[in-house]
Amino acid sequence: MLSGKLYYRIGEVAEYLGEEPSTLRFWEKEFKQIRPVKRNNERLYRPEDVQLLELIRYLLREEKYTIEGAKRQLQKRKGYILEKKRLIDELTSIRDTLKNIRDGID
């Protein structure tokens, strides 16, 4: 997750997610749950918006859902998907730590 700010600019979020700002704007139109604050013609995302965007990215890029499929999954199983993503992220982190330890031993 990004640092503990209240709001993040679209460029910060796009870079964090590895997506283009135009992609985030498109997802905003498709997923009505994403509601950034708009000040001075600038989108400002709250941490919960960033978390939802992470989840959408996970469904679209990792799980290979279509936009419509991702919408259905979010409606039906948001809690389950969040937990699954959290566990995958945690296991990935453990794997990376173990690789670093192994490389340090070699």
N, C-alpha and C positions, 0 to 999 in steps of 0.2 A: 504494500500500500504506500501511497505517497505520505509525506510528512504530515504532521497534525494540524494542517491549516483548516480554516472553516470553508474556504472556497478555493477552487483551482481553475485556472484559465484553460480554455479548450486546447491550446498548444501543449500545456503541461500534461493534460490527460491523454492527448493523442500520443505524445512521446512515450509516456508511461506504458500505454497499451500496445505500442508499436503499430499504430494505425494513423491514417491521415485525418486531419480535422474534418474534411468533407465526409468521411465515413461516419464520424460521430454525429455530424449534422443529419446525415441520412438515417442513422439508427434512431435519432431523436424523433424524426417524423414517423418512423415505423413502430416504435415502442413508446406508447403514450405515458408509460411510467417514468420516463426520463424527462425531468422538468428543470433544466438549469435556470438559475436566476439570470436575468438580463439587465445589465447596467451599462449605460453609455454604449449601446450596441455591442456589448461584449458578453459572451456566455460564461457564466461562473457556475461550476459544478460543485455540489456539496459532496462530502464523503460517501453518502448513501447513493448518490448518482454514480459516482466512480465505481462503487461496488457492483451496482447493477450493470454498468457498462462492461466491467470485467466478466461478469456472468454471461452477458450477451456474447461477448467476444469468445468466451470459452465454448458456448453452445455452437456458435457459427464456425469458428476456426478449428477447434479441437474435436468436437463431437460431430461436426459436419452437418448440422441441421440447416434447413432452409430458414428464411425469415419466418414463414408461417409456422414451421415446426418449432422454432425457438419460442415463438409467442405461445404456442400451446404448452410447451414444456414449462415456461415461466408461470403460466396460469395454474397448471396442475401440480407441479412438483418443485416449486422454488426452494423450499427448505432442504429437500433431498439433494438438489443440484448444488446448493451452496455447501452443504456438508461434504459431498463427493469432491468438489473442487478444492475445498480446504484440505482434505485428506491427501489428495494427489499432490498439492503444493507442498505439504509437510513431508510426504515420502520422497518427493524430488529433492527437497532440501537435505534430507538425511542421506540420500544416495550421493549427492554432491559432496557432502561432508566426508563420507566414507571414501570416496574417490580421492579427495584431497589428502586424507590420512594415508591411504595406500601409496599415493604418489610421493608423499614425504618419507615413507619407509624405503621405497625403491631407490 
